[in-house]
């Protein structure tokens, strides 16, 4: 994978982390604010948030481990 493509994937994963956290907390935020329209499918935002957060975190960990393994195989 090219360095530009890998960098783009990591950037998207990093942006998905706070989005996932926000979606997990959406029910709490809407419950405490008057006048906010609630979701017609309760719990969906939490499930999507957990999926995004987990997927992004796993991608970043795997990407870092792949880079570490490639650096370990590099001769001095």
N, C-alpha and C positions, 0 to 999 in steps of 0.2 A: 504494500500500500504506500502510496506516495506520502511525503511529509505534509504537503498541503491538505490532502484529503484527511489524513489522520488528525491534523490540527483542527480542521473544520468539524470533524466528528466530536473531538474533545470539547470544542467550544459549544456545540449544541448540547452535549451532555451536561456541561457546567451550567448552561442556561436553564436546563430542565430541572435541576435540583431545587432552586427556589420556587419554580412553578409548581412542582410536586408538593412542596411544603405548603404553599398557599392553597392548593386544592384540598389538602388534608384538613386544613383549618377553615375551609369555607363555611361549613355548617355552624361552627362556633361564631364566626363573624356575622353571618346572616341572622343567627338567633338573637344576638345582642344588639342589632341595629333595627330600629323601627322603620318601616316603609320600604324595606328591601324585599324584593320578590324572592320567595324561596324556590328551590329546585323542585320540579314535579317528580323527580326520581331521587328521593332521599338516599344518601349513602353512595350515590354514583360518583360524586366529586371526590369523596374520600378514597374510593376504590381506584379511580383513575390516578389520583395523587400518589397513592402508595405504589402503583404500578410504574409510574414515571420516575419516582424517586428511587425505587429499587433497581429499575433498568439502567438509569443513568449512573447510579453508584457502582453497580456491577461492571458496567462498561468502563468506567474510569479506573477501577481497580485492575481489571483484566488488561487494559491498555498500559497501565503503569508497570504491571508485572511482565508483559511482553517486552516493553522497552528495557526493563532491568535485565531480563534474560538475554536480550540481544547485546546489551552493553557488557554483560559478563562473558560472552563468547568472543568479544573483540580482543585480538591480541595486542599486547602493549608495544 
